[in-house]
Amino acid sequence: MLLQATEGWLELGDWRSAEEELAQIRPELQDHLMVLKLRVEIRSTAKQWEQVVELAGVLIGHEPEQSLGYLRRAYALHELKRTKEAWDTLLPVVGKFLDEWVVPYNLACYAAQLGDIETARKWLDRACKLGDAKTLKQEARRDPDLAPLWASTT
């Protein structure tokens, strides 16, 4: 029940109430994987990027075959203006997540921000092949992280 309430508050964007719900979980369950995932989401919603980096690293240790930890860690690093580290977090694991469009999409964003426009274009193309190409292209046009890509085509 508390986990559902936490998720509900997160869906509403109220990370403080989500955190209060999570704090009510019994101490012996605080290290449970689902609690850790929710804690990562709370810190992400709160834009507490240093904590996201740390917690996502713990999540990667628990679930190295799942993309969530890598994606959250990379995104937090990018938000901390450590985009090269974000790139270095995702690139080595891209082969684990060949069916997930969000991994190449994020790599496209990071490459664009690092000034490697051709690499960004290739990763965006790969993301579009994996996901809904029309929707992704529309989103990509509005994504400020990909602005250098569009600037290079005008």
Helices and strands as residue ranges (DSSP letters): H 2-11, H 15-23, G 27-29, H 33-45, H 49-62, H 68-79, H 83-90, G 91-97, H 102-113, H 117-130, H 133-142, G 144-146, H 147-151
